[in-house]
């Protein structure tokens, strides 16, 4: 029930955003030029997802079939970044997150692109569905109780949103931001169709790589990206372990698991030369072909 409400909230929020953007004639861009907005997301135990909306359409997913409003809004937004977090701050160090666990998570993040701050905030001010919340020193934001959302455009080119505690989100990701995702990893995420970042073992997710839970819990961070090729999207990634020795063990495990899976399915192995590359405490995944099931999930 809670998961369904969150999805409805996000869709409703995007619908409002589309109405706002429809009245804008000026072109605005994200105020973040020297770094990526989403670099300030991703505290321990949280998951960061970012997508360049101009390339989302290249994935075999029909947004029109899900929600036409979402598809229309993507045409005006350059990037959608979302942080998923556990509202109860419970350390889940005994399990790998799955869809059922994630359904209880909250989300917050930002839309970046052609978003005029004054017009967007004015539209929200005059919309009966949104209540203005003033917090002193000229600070304010807008809350929609039915959607369960709090939003505000602090500057042209960006619209912040949160399930709850907008002010905390504003402070951490915008006003007093401290980057958590290293620039090299963030660039890899930004240049992909989809980028995923998990910065602690408590937020590890099963992505179909057959990595045992005990191994995942020895990782420092995972960056996974879905990248475009001439044939079909492929998986890339960087898994950083707690030591060089653990990274070496992971590299061997990934290769063995990949080969076993291919043989079990009676599929050709392909070129394994640079598929898994070990560099110090990190294992790089390069151009791993995904099944339709893996890609959809």
LUMGUTOR-82994 format. One record per atom (N, C-alpha, C, CB): z, y, x. Coordinates in steps of 0.05 Angstrom, whole numbers, padded with zeros to 5 digits, always signed. Glycine has a CB too. Layout:
residues N
ZYX
...
END
This chain:
residues 297
+00000-00024+00017
+00000+00000+00000
+00000+00025+00017
+00024+00000-00019
+00017+00025+00038
+00019+00048+00055
-00007+00052+00071
+00042+00045+00075
-00019+00030+00080
-00044+00032+00095
-00066+00044+00077
-00053+00005+00105
-00067+00035+00052
-00087+00045+00033
-00084+00075+00028
-00087+00030+00007
-00058+00083+00027
-00053+00112+00022
-00061+00128+00046
-00023+00116+00016
-00057+00117+00071
-00065+00132+00094
-00096+00136+00095
-00056+00117+00120
-00110+00115+00088
-00140+00116+00088
-00149+00137+00067
-00152+00089+00082
-00136+00136+00043
-00143+00155+00022
-00137+00184+00031
-00128+00149-00004
-00115+00187+00046
-00107+00213+00056
-00128+00224+00075
-00080+00212+00070
-00137+00207+00093
-00156+00216+00113
-00183+00223+00100
-00161+00195+00134
-00191+00207+00080
-00216+00213+00067
-00214+00239+00051
-00224+00189+00048
-00191+00243+00037
-00188+00267+00022
-00188+00292+00040
-00162+00266+00006
-00175+00289+00063
-00174+00311+00083
-00202+00317+00093
-00156+00303+00106
-00218+00297+00098
-00245+00301+00107
-00262+00314+00085
-00258+00275+00116
-00257+00308+00060
-00271+00320+00038
-00266+00350+00037
-00264+00307+00011
-00241+00358+00041
-00234+00386+00042
-00248+00399+00065
-00203+00390+00044
-00248+00385+00088
-00261+00396+00112
-00290+00401+00108
-00257+00378+00135
-00304+00384+00093
-00332+00387+00088
-00337+00412+00071
-00343+00363+00074
-00321+00417+00051
-00324+00440+00035
-00321+00466+00051
-00304+00440+00011
-00302+00466+00069
-00297+00489+00086
-00321+00494+00104
-00272+00485+00103
-00330+00473+00117
-00352+00477+00136
-00378+00484+00123
-00356+00451+00152
-00381+00477+00098
-00406+00483+00084
-00411+00513+00081
-00406+00470+00056
-00389+00529+00082
-00392+00558+00079
-00394+00572+00106
-00369+00568+00063
-00395+00557+00127
-00396+00570+00154
-00424+00572+00164
-00378+00554+00173
-00432+00596+00173
-00458+00599+00185
-00457+00603+00215
-00472+00624+00172
-00434+00611+00226
-00431+00614+00255
-00426+00587+00268
-00408+00633+00262
-00435+00584+00292
-00432+00559+00307
-00408+00562+00325
-00457+00551+00323
-00388+00544+00323
-00365+00544+00339
-00363+00518+00355
-00339+00548+00323
-00350+00519+00377
-00347+00495+00394
-00317+00492+00402
-00364+00496+00419
-00310+00468+00410
-00282+00463+00417
-00273+00483+00439
-00279+00434+00427
-00249+00493+00437
-00239+00511+00458
-00232+00497+00484
-00214+00526+00448
-00232+00470+00484
-00225+00455+00508
-00250+00450+00525
-00211+00428+00501
-00252+00464+00547
-00276+00462+00564
-00270+00448+00591
-00287+00489+00570
-00247+00454+00603
-00240+00443+00629
-00226+00416+00628
-00223+00463+00644
-00218+00408+00604
-00205+00382+00600
-00211+00374+00571
-00175+00383+00606
-00205+00349+00565
-00210+00339+00538
-00184+00343+00521
-00218+00309+00539
-00188+00351+00496
-00164+00354+00479
-00147+00329+00479
-00173+00361+00451
-00160+00306+00476
-00145+00281+00472
-00129+00272+00496
-00163+00259+00463
-00133+00286+00519
-00118+00278+00543
-00088+00283+00540
-00128+00294+00567
-00080+00301+00521
-00052+00306+00516
-00039+00287+00496
-00048+00335+00507
-00055+00269+00486
-00044+00248+00468
-00037+00224+00484
-00065+00241+00446
-00023+00205+00471
-00019+00179+00484
+00008+00176+00498
-00040+00175+00503
+00030+00184+00485
+00056+00177+00496
+00059+00147+00497
+00079+00190+00479
+00079+00137+00513
+00083+00108+00514
+00087+00096+00486
+00108+00102+00531
+00074+00074+00480
+00076+00061+00454
+00056+00071+00434
+00103+00065+00444
+00038+00090+00442
+00019+00101+00424
-00010+00093+00431
+00021+00131+00422
-00027+00095+00412
-00056+00087+00416
-00073+00112+00411
-00064+00064+00398
-00091+00117+00428
-00109+00140+00425
-00138+00130+00421
-00108+00159+00450
-00151+00140+00401
-00178+00133+00395
-00194+00159+00393
-00181+00117+00368
-00217+00160+00407
-00234+00183+00405
-00263+00175+00401
-00231+00201+00431
-00278+00190+00386
-00306+00184+00380
-00322+00209+00380
-00308+00168+00354
-00345+00208+00393
-00365+00230+00392
-00381+00225+00367
-00382+00231+00418
-00378+00242+00347
-00391+00238+00321
-00421+00237+00323
-00382+00259+00302
-00433+00249+00344
-00462+00249+00346
-00473+00222+00355
-00471+00269+00367
-00455+00204+00364
-00464+00177+00372
-00453+00155+00354
-00457+00172+00400
-00434+00162+00336
-00423+00142+00319
-00445+00128+00302
-00402+00154+00301
-00465+00144+00294
-00486+00133+00277
-00502+00111+00291
-00504+00155+00269
-00499+00108+00317
-00514+00088+00331
-00501+00060+00330
-00517+00096+00360
-00476+00060+00320
-00463+00034+00317
-00472+00021+00290
-00432+00037+00317
-00472-00005+00289
-00480-00019+00264
-00459-00018+00242
-00487-00048+00270
-00451+00007+00235
-00431+00011+00214
-00443+00032+00195
-00404+00020+00226
-00442+00027+00169
-00453+00046+00150
-00431+00063+00138
-00468+00031+00128
-00428+00087+00148
-00408+00105+00137
-00415+00114+00109
-00404+00130+00155
-00442+00114+00103
-00450+00122+00076
-00439+00102+00056
-00480+00123+00074
-00437+00077+00064
-00427+00056+00046
-00397+00059+00042
-00434+00029+00056
-00384+00071+00062
-00355+00074+00061
-00347+00099+00045
-00342+00074+00089
-00359+00121+00054
-00352+00147+00042
-00374+00167+00050
-00324+00157+00050
-00391+00176+00031
-00412+00195+00038
-00402+00221+00050
-00429+00201+00013
-00378+00229+00041
-00366+00254+00051
-00361+00252+00081
-00340+00261+00036
-00351+00229+00089
-00345+00224+00117
-00370+00227+00134
-00332+00197+00122
-00392+00215+00124
-00417+00216+00139
-00428+00245+00141
-00438+00198+00125
-00425+00260+00119
-00434+00288+00120
-00418+00305+00139
-00434+00300+00091
-00392+00301+00139
-00374+00317+00156
-00380+00312+00185
-00345+00310+00149
-00386+00287+00192
-00392+00281+00220
-00415+00297+00232
-00398+00251+00223
-00433+00306+00214
-00456+00322+00223
-00447+00350+00233
-00476+00326+00201
-00423+00359+00225
-00413+00385+00233
-00391+00384+00254
-00404+00401+00209
-00381+00360+00259
-00359+00357+00278
-00368+00342+00303
-00335+00341+00264
-00362+00353+00326
-00370+00341+00351
-00353+00317+00359
-00370+00361+00373
-00327+00318+00354
-00309+00297+00363
-00285+00294+00344
-00300+00303+00391
-00278+00269+00339
-00254+00262+00324
-00236+00247+00342
-00261+00246+00298
-00212+00256+00346
-00192+00243+00363
-00167+00238+00346
-00185+00259+00388
-00157+00213+00348
-00134+00205+00332
-00114+00191+00350
-00143+00187+00309
-00088+00197+00345
-00066+00183+00359
-00051+00168+00337
-00048+00203+00374
-00048+00141+00342
-00033+00124+00324
-00006+00120+00336
-00048+00098+00318
+00015+00122+00320
+00042+00119+00331
+00061+00107+00310
+00053+00146+00341
+00081+00094+00321
+00101+00081+00304
+00122+00102+00295
+00115+00057+00319
+00124+00107+00269
+00143+00128+00260
+00172+00120+00265
+00139+00133+00231
+00177+00095+00268
+00205+00086+00273
+00212+00083+00302
+00209+00059+00259
+00192+00089+00320
+00196+00088+00349
+00207+00061+00358
+00214+00111+00357
+00198+00040+00344
+00208+00013+00351
+00191+00002+00374
+00207-00005+00326
+00205-00007+00395
+00191-00020+00417
+00182-00049+00408
+00208-00021+00442
+00157-00053+00408
+00146-00079+00400
+00138-00095+00425
+00122-00076+00380
+00157-00100+00443
+00150-00112+00468
+00148-00143+00466
+00170-00105+00489
+00150-00153+00442
+00149-00182+00439
+00124-00190+00424
+00173-00193+00425
+00105-00172+00420
+00081-00179+00405
+00058-00160+00412
+00086-00178+00375
+00034-00170+00408
+00010-00153+00411
+00003-00142+00383
-00014-00169+00423
-00003-00117+00382
-00008-00104+00356
-00033-00115+00343
-00011-00074+00360
-00030-00120+00317
-00053-00129+00301
-00056-00110+00277
-00049-00158+00291
-00076-00116+00260
-00082-00098+00237
-00058-00094+00219
-00105-00108+00222
-00042-00116+00215
-00019-00114+00197
+00002-00095+00208
-00007-00141+00192
+00008-00097+00234
+00027-00079+00246
+00017-00050+00246
+00033-00088+00275
-00008-00047+00253
-00019-00020+00255
-00020-00006+00228
-00047-00021+00266
-00020-00021+00206
-00021-00009+00180
+00003+00008+00174
-00024-00031+00158
+00025+00004+00188
+00050+00019+00184
+00051+00044+00202
+00074+00002+00189
+00031+00047+00219
+00031+00069+00238
+00023+00095+00225
+00013+00063+00262
+00032+00118+00235
+00023+00144+00227
+00000+00153+00245
+00046+00164+00228
-00015+00174+00236
-00036+00184+00253
-00035+00214+00255
-00064+00176+00242
-00044+00225+00277
-00047+00254+00281
-00068+00258+00302
-00020+00267+00289
-00080+00282+00301
-00102+00286+00320
-00116+00312+00314
-00122+00263+00320
-00143+00312+00319
-00158+00337+00315
-00187+00331+00310
-00155+00355+00340
-00200+00349+00295
-00229+00351+00293
-00238+00374+00311
-00238+00354+00263
-00258+00369+00327
-00269+00391+00344
-00298+00395+00337
-00266+00384+00374
-00307+00420+00337
-00335+00425+00331
-00339+00452+00317
-00346+00403+00313
-00357+00453+00298
-00364+00478+00285
-00343+00484+00263
-00393+00477+00273
-00320+00492+00272
-00297+00497+00254
-00287+00525+00257
-00274+00476+00259
-00294+00543+00238
-00285+00571+00240
-00255+00573+00231
-00302+00590+00222
-00238+00582+00248
-00209+00582+00243
-00202+00599+00219
-00194+00591+00267
-00211+00624+00218
-00203+00642+00197
-00213+00632+00170
-00215+00670+00202
-00238+00623+00168
-00249+00614+00143
-00235+00588+00134
-00279+00609+00145
-00230+00570+00153
-00218+00544+00146
-00190+00549+00135
-00216+00526+00171
-00174+00565+00149
-00146+00570+00140
-00146+00586+00114
-00131+00586+00162
-00165+00604+00110
-00166+00619+00085
-00173+00601+00061
-00188+00641+00087
-00191+00582+00066
-00198+00563+00044
-00173+00547+00037
-00220+00545+00053
-00158+00538+00056
-00134+00523+00051
-00113+00540+00036
-00122+00511+00077
-00111+00565+00044
-00092+00583+00031
-00097+00586+00001
-00093+00610+00045
-00123+00587-00006
-00129+00592-00034
-00134+00566-00050
-00154+00610-00036
-00132+00544-00037
-00135+00518-00051
-00107+00510-00063
-00145+00496-00032
-00106+00505-00089
-00081+00499-00102
-00069+00473-00092
-00085+00497-00132
-00085+00456-00080
-00075+00430-00070
-00059+00433-00045
-00097+00411-00067
-00061+00456-00032
-00047+00459-00006
-00026+00481-00008
-00068+00466+00016
-00003+00476+00004
+00019+00495+00004
+00022+00506+00033
+00045+00482-00005
+00025+00533+00035
+00029+00545+00061
+00058+00541+00069
+00021+00574+00061
+00062+00532+00094
+00089+00529+00105
+00092+00549+00127
+00095+00500+00114
+00110+00569+00124
+00115+00589+00145
+00140+00582+00160
+00117+00618+00132
+00139+00584+00186
+00161+00575+00203
+00171+00598+00221
+00154+00551+00219
+00164+00622+00215
+00173+00645+00232
+00155+00650+00255
+00201+00639+00242
+00157+00675+00266
+00141+00684+00289
+00111+00682+00282
+00147+00667+00313
+00104+00685+00257
+00076+00684+00249
+00064+00656+00248
+00060+00700+00268
+00080+00635+00254
+00070+00608+00254
+00069+00597+00225
+00088+00589+00271
+00048+00583+00219
+00046+00570+00193
+00026+00547+00194
+00037+00591+00172
+00027+00531+00174
+00007+00510+00171
+00006+00503+00141
+00015+00484+00188
-00011+00484+00134
-00015+00478+00106
-00009+00448+00101
-00044+00484+00097
+00005+00443+00078
+00013+00416+00072
+00003+00408+00044
+00044+00414+00072
-00008+00384+00043
-00017+00372+00018
+00001+00348+00012
-00047+00365+00018
+00019+00350-00007
+00038+00329-00012
+00024+00304-00022
+00058+00338-00033
+00004+00307-00039
-00010+00284-00050
-00025+00268-00028
-00029+00292-00072
-00038+00283-00010
-00052+00269+00011
-00033+00261+00034
-00073+00288+00023
-00010+00273+00035
+00008+00266+00057
-00002+00277+00083
+00012+00237+00058
-00012+00302+00083
-00024+00313+00107
-00015+00342+00112
-00055+00313+00105
-00013+00349+00137
-00007+00376+00146
-00028+00384+00166
+00022+00378+00159
-00041+00407+00161
-00064+00415+00178
-00064+00445+00183
-00090+00408+00164
-00078+00453+00204
-00082+00481+00210
-00102+00483+00233
-00055+00495+00219
-00118+00505+00232
-00138+00510+00253
-00126+00533+00270
-00165+00519+00241
-00114+00526+00293
-00102+00547+00310
-00122+00565+00324
-00084+00535+00330
-00147+00556+00326
-00167+00571+00340
-00195+00561+00331
-00164+00568+00371
-00215+00578+00334
-00242+00569+00328
-00249+00543+00343
-00263+00591+00334
-00261+00525+00329
-00271+00500+00342
-00253+00477+00340
-00275+00506+00370
-00228+00480+00329
-00210+00457+00328
-00192+00458+00303
-00193+00455+00353
-00189+00436+00290
-00171+00433+00267
-00151+00410+00273
-00187+00428+00241
-00126+00417+00275
-00105+00397+00280
-00096+00385+00253
-00081+00409+00295
-00089+00359+00253
-00079+00347+00229
-00058+00326+00236
-00102+00333+00213
-00040+00321+00218
-00018+00302+00222
-00008+00291+00196
+00005+00315+00238
+00000+00266+00196
+00013+00255+00172
+00039+00269+00167
+00019+00225+00176
+00054+00276+00188
+00080+00289+00186
+00086+00304+00212
+00102+00268+00179
+00104+00323+00210
+00114+00338+00233
+00092+00351+00248
+00130+00319+00252
+00077+00368+00233
+00054+00383+00246
+00063+00399+00270
+00041+00401+00225
+00087+00412+00268
+00096+00430+00289
+00100+00415+00315
+00122+00443+00281
+00110+00391+00314
+00114+00375+00338
+00086+00367+00350
+00130+00349+00332
+00068+00361+00332
+00040+00354+00341
+00027+00378+00353
+00024+00344+00317
+00030+00402+00341
+00018+00427+00351
+00030+00433+00379
+00024+00450+00332
+00055+00430+00382
+00068+00436+00408
+00059+00417+00430
+00099+00435+00405
+00059+00392+00424
+00053+00372+00445
+00024+00371+00452
+00062+00344+00436
+00006+00374+00432
-00022+00370+00438
-00037+00396+00442
-00035+00355+00416
-00025+00419+00436
-00039+00444+00438
-00024+00466+00452
-00046+00454+00410
-00002+00475+00441
+00012+00498+00452
+00025+00492+00479
+00034+00508+00433
+00039+00471+00482
+00053+00464+00507
+00043+00437+00518
+00084+00462+00502
+00017+00434+00516
+00005+00408+00522
+00009+00400+00552
-00024+00408+00516
+00013+00375+00556
+00014+00363+00582
-00004+00339+00582
+00044+00354+00591
-00024+00338+00600
-00043+00317+00599
-00031+00290+00608
-00068+00323+00617
-00036+00269+00593
-00025+00243+00598
-00047+00223+00607
-00011+00232+00574
-00071+00227+00598
-00093+00209+00605
-00108+00221+00629
-00112+00205+00581
-00109+00207+00651
-00123+00218+00675
-00152+00226+00669
-00122+00197+00698
-00161+00246+00683
-00188+00257+00677
-00210+00236+00679
-00194+00281+00695
-00209+00220+00700
-00230+00200+00704
-00231+00180+00680
-00225+00184+00730
-00208+00172+00670
-00208+00154+00647
-00217+00169+00622
-00179+00143+00643
-00208+00194+00619
-00216+00210+00595
-00246+00214+00595
-00201+00236+00595
-00258+00219+00618
-00287+00223+00619
-00302+00198+00610
-00296+00231+00648
-00291+00175+00618
-00304+00150+00610
-00302+00147+00580
-00290+00126+00625
-00280+00154+00569
-00277+00152+00540
-00295+00172+00525
-00248+00158+00532
-00297+00196+00536
-00313+00217+00523
-00343+00211+00524
-00308+00244+00536
-00352+00197+00544
-00380+00191+00547
-00389+00165+00533
-00387+00189+00576
-00371+00153+00518
-00377+00128+00504
-00380+00133+00474
-00355+00107+00509
-00389+00112+00460
-00390+00114+00431
-00362+00116+00419
-00406+00091+00419
-00345+00099+00429
-00317+00099+00421
-00300+00095+00446
-00311+00077+00400
-00277+00108+00447
-00259+00104+00470
-00231+00098+00459
-00259+00128+00488
-00218+00078+00471
-00191+00071+00464
-00173+00072+00488
-00190+00042+00451
-00149+00083+00485
-00130+00085+00507
-00102+00076+00497
-00128+00113+00518
-00090+00058+00512
-00062+00050+00506
-00047+00052+00533
-00061+00020+00494
-00025+00066+00532
-00011+00073+00557
+00014+00058+00562
-00006+00101+00557
+00019+00036+00548
+00044+00021+00554
+00041-00007+00542
+00069+00035+00543
+00055-00026+00552
+00054-00054+00541
+00061-00055+00512
+00071-00072+00556
+00078-00036+00502
+00087-00037+00474
+00065-00029+00455
+00110-00018+00471
+00042-00021+00465
+00020-00013+00447
-00005-00029+00452
+00014+00017+00450
-00003-00051+00465
-00027-00067+00471
-00039-00079+00446
-00021-00089+00492
-00065-00079+00445
-00079-00090+00421
-00097-00113+00430
-00095-00068+00407
-00101-00132+00412
-00118-00154+00417
-00147-00146+00412
-00110-00179+00400
-00163-00146+00433
-00191-00138+00430
-00210-00161+00435
-00198-00115+00450
-00200-00185+00432
-00217-00209+00435
-00223-00217+00463
-00242-00204+00421
-00207-00208+00483
-00212-00216+00511
-00195-00241+00519
-00205-00193+00529
-00181-00252+00500
-00164-00276+00505
-00145-00272+00528
-00183-00300+00510
-00132-00248+00529
-00112-00243+00549
-00085-00251+00538
-00112-00213+00558
-00070-00269+00551
-00044-00277+00541
-00025-00253+00539
-00032-00298+00559
-00007-00256+00520
+00012-00234+00515
+00029-00229+00540
+00031-00242+00492
+00036-00250+00554
+00053-00247+00578
+00039-00230+00599
+00060-00274+00590
+00012-00232+00600
-00004-00216+00619
-00006-00187+00610
-00032-00229+00623
-00011-00183+00584
-00013-00156+00574
+00012-00140+00579
-00019-00157+00544
+00035-00153+00578
+00060-00139+00581
+00065-00131+00610
+00083-00157+00572
+00047-00140+00628
+00049-00131+00656
+00029-00109+00663
+00045-00155+00675
+00017-00098+00643
-00003-00077+00647
+00009-00050+00645
-00026-00080+00627
-00003-00031+00659
+00006-00003+00658
-00009+00013+00637
+00003+00010+00685
-00035+00008+00635
-00052+00022+00616
-00078+00007+00612
-00057+00052+00624
-00090+00011+00589
-00116+00000+00583
-00134+00021+00572
-00113-00025+00564
-00158+00024+00583
-00179+00040+00571
-00202+00022+00564
-00188+00063+00591
-00210+00023+00539
-00233+00007+00530
-00253+00026+00518
-00224-00015+00509
-00278+00021+00523
-00300+00038+00512
-00322+00021+00502
-00310+00058+00533
-00334+00030+00480
-00359+00017+00470
-00382+00035+00479
-00358+00013+00439
-00399+00025+00495
-00421+00041+00507
-00448+00032+00497
-00420+00039+00537
-00466+00050+00497
-00493+00045+00487
-00511+00033+00509
-00506+00070+00476
-00527+00014+00502
-00548+00003+00519
-00574+00002+00503
-00541-00026+00530
-00596-00005+00516
-00622-00006+00502
-00622-00028+00482
-00644-00010+00522
-00605-00048+00485
-00605-00071+00466
-00584-00069+00444
-00602-00097+00481
-00559-00066+00453
-00537-00065+00434
-00512-00053+00448
-00531-00092+00421
-00492-00043+00433
-00468-00033+00447
-00454-00055+00462
-00449-00021+00426
-00441-00047+00484
-00427-00066+00501
-00399-00055+00506
-00442-00072+00528
-00381-00072+00515
-00354-00065+00521
-00350-00059+00551
-00334-00087+00512
-00337-00036+00556
-00329-00030+00584
-00299-00024+00583
-00345-00006+00595
-00287-00024+00607
-00259-00019+00606
-00246-00018+00634
-00245-00039+00590
-00222-00008+00635
-00206-00007+00659
-00178-00015+00652
-00207+00022+00672
-00169-00038+00662
-00142-00048+00657
-00126-00045+00683
-00142-00078+00647
-00106-00027+00682
-00090-00022+00705
-00064-00038+00703
-00083+00008+00708
-00058-00054+00723
-00035-00072+00723
-00012-00060+00740
-00042-00100+00734
+00011-00072+00740
+00034-00062+00754
+00033-00067+00784
+00059-00074+00743
+00014-00084+00793
+00012-00090+00822
-00016-00100+00827
+00033-00110+00831
-00024-00100+00853
-00050-00111+00861
-00051-00141+00855
-00055-00105+00891
-00028-00154+00860
-00027-00183+00855
-00032-00190+00826
+00000-00195+00864
-00020-00175+00808
-00024-00180+00780
-00053-00174+00771
-00005-00163+00763
-00065-00153+00783
-00092-00147+00777
-00111-00169+00786
-00100-00120+00791
-00105-00181+00809
-00122-00203+00819
-00120-00227+00800
-00113-00211+00847
-00095-00233+00790
-00092-00255+00771
-00107-00249+00745
-00062-00259+00766
-00106-00224+00736
-00120-00217+00711
-00150-00221+00715
-00114-00188+00703
-00161-00213+00738
-00189-00215+00744
-00198-00244+00742
-00196-00203+00771
-00183-00262+00754
-00189-00290+00753
-00187-00301+00725
-00170-00307+00771
-00167-00292+00710
-00164-00301+00682
-00187-00292+00665
-00137-00290+00671
-00195-00267+00668
-00217-00257+00651
-00243-00272+00657
-00221-00227+00657
-00249-00276+00682
-00273-00291+00689
-00273-00319+00678
-00277-00292+00719
-00250-00333+00681
-00248-00361+00671
-00250-00362+00641
-00221-00373+00680
-00237-00343+00628
-00238-00343+00598
-00266-00337+00588
-00218-00322+00588
-00279-00318+00602
-00307-00311+00593
-00326-00335+00597
-00317-00287+00610
-00324-00348+00619
-00342-00371+00625
-00336-00394+00605
-00338-00380+00654
-00310-00399+00600
-00303-00420+00582
-00313-00415+00554
-00273-00424+00581
-00311-00389+00545
-00320-00382+00518
-00351-00385+00516
-00312-00353+00512
-00365-00377+00537
-00394-00380+00536
-00403-00409+00535
-00407-00366+00560
-00389-00425+00551
-00396-00454+00552
-00389-00468+00525
-00382-00468+00575
-00367-00460+00513
-00359-00471+00488
-00380-00465+00466
-00332-00461+00480
-00391-00441+00467
-00411-00433+00448
-00439-00440+00456
-00409-00403+00444
-00441-00453+00479
-00468-00461+00490
-00487-00437+00492
-00480-00482+00472
-00476-00415+00503
-00491-00391+00507
-00496-00387+00537
-00477-00366+00495
-00518-00374+00545
-00522-00369+00574
-00501-00350+00585
-00550-00357+00578
-00493-00355+00610
-00473-00339+00623
-00482-00311+00629
-00463-00353+00648
-00508-00308+00636
-00518-00282+00644
-00509-00275+00672
-00509-00261+00624
-00513-00250+00680
-00506-00241+00706
-00476-00233+00707
-00523-00217+00714
-00460-00248+00723
-00432-00243+00725
-00424-00226+00749
-00417-00270+00726
-00444-00217+00764
-00439-00204+00790
-00419-00181+00787
-00465-00194+00801
-00424-00162+00768
-00407-00139+00766
-00393-00137+00738
-00424-00114+00770
-00392-00160+00725
-00380-00160+00698
-00350-00153+00700
-00384-00187+00684
-00336-00166+00719
-00307-00160+00724
-00304-00153+00753
-00289-00184+00716
-00295-00128+00758
-00293-00119+00786
-00263-00112+00791
-00311-00094+00790
-00253-00123+00813
-00225-00118+00821
-00224-00095+00841
-00212-00144+00832
-00208-00075+00836
-00204-00053+00855
-00174-00046+00855
-00221-00028+00847
-00160-00056+00875
-00131-00050+00877
-00116-00062+00854
-00127-00021+00880
-00102-00044+00840
-00086-00053+00817
-00101-00051+00790
-00061-00037+00815
-00127-00047+00792
-00143-00044+00767
-00166-00065+00766
-00155-00016+00765
-00172-00073+00742
-00195-00091+00737
-00215-00076+00719
-00186-00118+00723
-00240-00073+00728
-00260-00059+00713
-00277-00080+00698
-00277-00042+00732
-00283-00074+00672
-00301-00090+00656
-00326-00073+00652
-00288-00097+00628
-00349-00085+00659
-00374-00070+00659
-00395-00084+00642
-00384-00066+00687
-00402-00072+00619
-00425-00082+00603
-00421-00110+00592
-00449-00082+00620
-00397-00115+00581
-00392-00141+00569
-00404-00142+00541
-00361-00147+00568
-00422-00161+00536
-00434-00163+00510
-00414-00171+00489
-00457-00184+00511
-00415-00158+00466
-00396-00164+00444
-00410-00179+00422
-00384-00138+00434
-00395-00198+00411
-00406-00211+00387
-00404-00192+00364
-00390-00237+00381
-00418-00197+00342
-00417-00180+00318
-00388-00179+00307
-00436-00191+00297
-00373-00201+00309
-00346-00201+00300
-00328-00183+00317
-00335-00230+00300
-00331-00184+00343
-00315-00167+00361
-00322-00138+00356
-00320-00175+00390
-00347-00132+00353
-00356-00104+00350
-00345-00093+00323
-00386-00102+00351
-00347-00109+00302
-00337-00099+00276
-00307-00095+00276
-00344-00120+00254
-00292-00112+00289
-00263-00109+00290
-00255-00086+00307
-00250-00134+00301
END
